[in-house]
Amino acid sequence: FRSINLQVVNLNEDHPANIALDSSYFVEIMYGFIVPFILLLPFFLASNIVTDSIVGERERKTFEVLLMTPISSSEVMLGKTLPILFFSLIQSVAWIILLDLLRVPIYNPLLLFTLLFFIGLGFIGIGILLSMFVDSTKEANSAITIILVFATFVLFMPLFIKSSYFTLILNYIPTVIMVKMASTPNINPDIIISALPTILISIMIFGFTVRYFRRERAIRL
């Protein structure tokens, strides 16, 4: 965890917060791995759920019926995306509340929720896009598992990289940004700027998914 430098900031020393952070090793484990893992886990599951949902409807031949309704492609996408996305956000909120009860403070929750919203949008977009290419839930489960394993490697491996040669790249990894947001009371504007590529990539993924969905719908109809 040495690639992320966590600093102790002495604030309000007359009334110190009751937190369970007596050990520096505990701090590194908690903020450097556990916090981003449990906050991202609901969105990993969301991509799996949305893929199973669409592929299952295609297998039951109900998806074609949905496409023939006078509902725009954007409305169909929002109907598939928003309920799962908001449910995942609620799970992340529950985890943050639980951590607070365990005396592990999570700083900058609004910034974290904003970042998680767009990360979740990207994951769900990938799940929907994947469902357009597979023909069965078995194929969908295999494909989404491979994608999530790769995403786990890309998102969490940087948390363990020690070399300073990759510092510039690591600063733009979503999990590294989450660690900085969650563990720093005073947010640095550079952290917010470093989150912009993640937001833009997620929007691009979801936009491409909507566009491909419209094309798929036109072909099927």
C-alpha positions as CSV (number, residue, x, y, z in Angstrom):
1,F,0.0,0.0,0.0
2,R,3.0,2.3,-0.1
3,S,1.9,3.9,-3.4
4,I,-0.7,5.9,-1.5
5,N,0.6,8.2,1.2
6,L,-1.9,8.6,4.0
7,Q,-1.2,11.6,6.3
8,V,-2.6,12.2,9.7
9,V,-4.3,15.6,9.8
10,N,-4.8,17.0,13.3
11,L,-8.2,18.7,13.3
12,N,-10.2,19.9,16.3
13,E,-7.7,18.5,18.8
14,D,-9.8,19.7,21.8
15,H,-12.6,17.3,20.7
16,P,-11.0,14.3,18.9
17,A,-13.2,12.0,17.0
18,N,-13.8,8.5,18.3
19,I,-12.4,6.3,15.6
20,A,-11.0,2.8,15.4
21,L,-7.8,3.8,13.7
22,D,-5.2,3.2,16.4
23,S,-3.0,1.1,14.2
24,S,-1.3,2.5,11.0
25,Y,-1.5,-1.0,9.5
26,F,-5.3,-1.0,10.1
27,V,-5.6,2.4,8.4
28,E,-3.7,1.2,5.3
29,I,-5.8,-2.0,5.1
30,M,-9.1,-0.2,5.7
31,Y,-8.7,2.8,3.4
32,G,-6.3,1.3,1.0
33,F,-8.3,-1.8,0.1
34,I,-11.5,-2.6,2.1
35,V,-13.3,0.7,1.6
36,P,-13.0,0.9,-2.2
37,F,-13.8,-2.9,-2.4
38,I,-17.0,-2.8,-0.4
39,L,-18.1,0.4,-2.1
40,L,-17.6,-1.0,-5.6
41,L,-18.9,-4.4,-4.9
42,P,-22.6,-3.4,-5.4
43,F,-21.8,-2.1,-8.9
44,F,-19.9,-5.3,-9.8
45,L,-23.1,-7.1,-8.9
46,A,-25.2,-4.6,-10.8
47,S,-23.5,-5.3,-14.1
48,N,-24.2,-9.0,-13.6
49,I,-27.8,-8.4,-12.7
50,V,-28.6,-6.2,-15.7
51,T,-26.9,-8.7,-18.0
52,D,-29.0,-11.6,-16.6
53,S,-32.1,-9.5,-16.8
54,I,-31.8,-8.6,-20.5
55,V,-30.5,-12.0,-21.7
56,G,-33.2,-13.7,-19.7
57,E,-35.9,-11.6,-21.4
58,R,-34.4,-12.5,-24.8
59,E,-34.5,-16.2,-23.9
60,R,-38.1,-15.9,-22.9
61,K,-38.9,-13.8,-26.1
62,T,-40.3,-11.0,-23.9
63,F,-37.5,-8.6,-24.9
64,E,-38.8,-8.4,-28.5
65,V,-42.3,-7.5,-27.1
66,L,-40.7,-4.7,-25.1
67,L,-39.0,-3.4,-28.2
68,M,-42.3,-3.2,-30.1
69,T,-43.9,-0.9,-27.5
70,P,-44.1,2.8,-28.2
71,I,-41.2,3.5,-25.8
72,S,-38.1,5.2,-26.9
73,S,-34.7,3.4,-26.7
74,S,-33.5,5.9,-24.2
75,E,-36.5,5.2,-22.0
76,V,-35.9,1.5,-22.2
77,M,-32.3,2.0,-21.2
78,L,-33.2,4.3,-18.3
79,G,-35.8,1.8,-17.1
80,K,-33.1,-1.0,-17.1
81,T,-30.4,1.2,-15.7
82,L,-31.7,3.6,-13.0
83,P,-33.4,1.1,-10.6
84,I,-30.3,-1.1,-10.4
85,L,-27.9,1.9,-10.3
86,F,-29.8,3.6,-7.4
87,F,-30.2,0.3,-5.5
88,S,-26.4,-0.1,-5.8
89,L,-25.9,3.5,-4.5
90,I,-28.2,2.7,-1.5
91,Q,-26.0,-0.3,-0.7
92,S,-22.9,1.9,-0.8
93,V,-24.6,4.3,1.6
94,A,-25.5,1.5,3.9
95,W,-21.8,0.4,3.9
96,I,-20.7,3.9,4.7
97,I,-23.2,4.2,7.6
98,L,-22.0,0.8,8.9
99,L,-18.3,1.9,8.8
100,D,-19.2,5.1,10.6
101,L,-20.9,3.0,13.3
102,L,-17.7,1.0,13.5
103,R,-15.8,4.3,14.0
104,V,-14.2,4.3,10.6
105,P,-15.0,7.8,9.1
106,I,-15.5,8.1,5.4
107,Y,-14.8,11.7,4.3
108,N,-16.3,13.6,1.3
109,P,-19.3,11.3,0.9
110,L,-21.0,13.5,-1.8
111,L,-17.9,13.4,-4.0
112,L,-17.7,9.6,-3.5
113,F,-21.3,9.1,-4.4
114,T,-20.9,11.2,-7.6
115,L,-17.9,9.2,-8.6
116,L,-19.6,5.9,-7.7
117,F,-22.7,7.0,-9.8
118,F,-20.6,7.4,-12.9
119,I,-18.5,4.2,-12.2
120,G,-21.8,2.3,-11.8
121,L,-23.1,3.8,-15.0
122,G,-20.1,2.5,-16.9
123,F,-20.4,-1.0,-15.4
124,I,-24.1,-1.2,-16.1
125,G,-23.4,0.1,-19.7
126,I,-20.9,-2.7,-20.2
127,G,-23.4,-5.2,-18.8
128,I,-26.1,-4.1,-21.2
129,L,-23.7,-4.0,-24.2
130,L,-22.5,-7.5,-23.4
131,S,-26.1,-8.8,-23.3
132,M,-26.5,-7.7,-26.9
133,F,-23.7,-10.1,-28.0
134,V,-24.6,-13.3,-26.2
135,D,-27.4,-15.7,-26.7
136,S,-27.8,-17.4,-23.3
137,T,-27.5,-16.7,-19.6
138,K,-24.7,-19.2,-19.4
139,E,-22.6,-17.3,-22.0
140,A,-23.5,-14.0,-20.3
141,N,-22.4,-15.3,-16.9
142,S,-19.1,-16.5,-18.3
143,A,-18.4,-13.3,-20.2
144,I,-19.3,-10.9,-17.4
145,T,-17.2,-13.0,-15.0
146,I,-14.1,-12.5,-17.2
147,I,-14.8,-8.8,-17.5
148,L,-15.2,-8.4,-13.8
149,V,-12.0,-10.3,-13.1
150,F,-10.2,-8.0,-15.5
151,A,-11.8,-4.9,-14.0
152,T,-10.8,-6.1,-10.5
153,F,-7.2,-6.5,-11.6
154,V,-7.1,-3.0,-13.3
155,L,-8.9,-1.3,-10.4
156,F,-7.2,-2.9,-7.4
157,M,-3.7,-3.9,-8.5
158,P,-2.6,-0.2,-8.6
159,L,-3.3,0.0,-4.8
160,F,-0.4,-2.4,-4.3
161,I,2.1,-0.9,-6.7
162,K,5.1,0.6,-4.9
163,S,7.0,2.1,-7.9
164,S,7.0,5.8,-8.4
165,Y,7.3,5.5,-12.1
166,F,3.6,4.9,-12.5
167,T,2.5,7.7,-10.2
168,L,1.0,9.8,-13.0
169,I,-1.1,6.9,-14.2
170,L,-2.1,5.7,-10.8
171,N,-3.5,9.2,-9.9
172,Y,-6.3,8.6,-12.5
173,I,-7.3,5.1,-11.4
174,P,-10.8,5.2,-9.8
175,T,-9.9,3.2,-6.7
176,V,-6.9,5.4,-6.0
177,I,-9.1,8.4,-6.3
178,M,-11.7,6.8,-4.0
179,V,-9.0,6.2,-1.4
180,K,-7.9,9.8,-1.5
181,M,-11.4,11.1,-1.2
182,A,-12.5,8.7,1.6
183,S,-9.4,9.2,3.7
184,T,-8.8,13.0,3.3
185,P,-10.9,15.5,5.3
186,N,-9.6,18.4,3.2
187,I,-10.0,17.5,-0.4
188,N,-7.4,18.7,-2.9
189,P,-8.8,20.1,-6.2
190,D,-6.4,18.0,-8.1
191,I,-8.2,14.9,-6.8
192,I,-11.5,16.2,-8.3
193,I,-9.7,16.9,-11.6
194,S,-8.2,13.4,-11.7
195,A,-11.7,12.0,-11.4
196,L,-12.8,13.7,-14.7
197,P,-11.4,11.0,-17.0
198,T,-13.3,8.3,-15.2
199,I,-16.5,10.3,-15.5
200,L,-16.0,11.0,-19.2
201,I,-15.1,7.3,-20.0
202,S,-18.2,6.1,-18.1
203,I,-20.4,8.6,-20.0
204,M,-18.8,7.5,-23.3
205,I,-19.4,3.8,-22.5
206,F,-23.0,4.4,-21.6
207,G,-23.6,6.6,-24.7
208,F,-22.1,4.0,-27.0
209,T,-24.3,1.4,-25.3
210,V,-27.5,3.5,-26.0
211,R,-26.4,4.0,-29.6
212,Y,-25.8,0.3,-30.2
213,F,-29.1,-0.5,-28.5
214,R,-30.9,1.7,-30.9
215,R,-29.2,0.0,-33.8
216,E,-30.0,-3.4,-32.4
217,R,-33.6,-2.4,-31.9
218,A,-33.9,-1.1,-35.5
219,I,-32.5,-4.4,-36.8
220,R,-34.9,-6.5,-34.7
221,L,-37.9,-4.5,-35.7
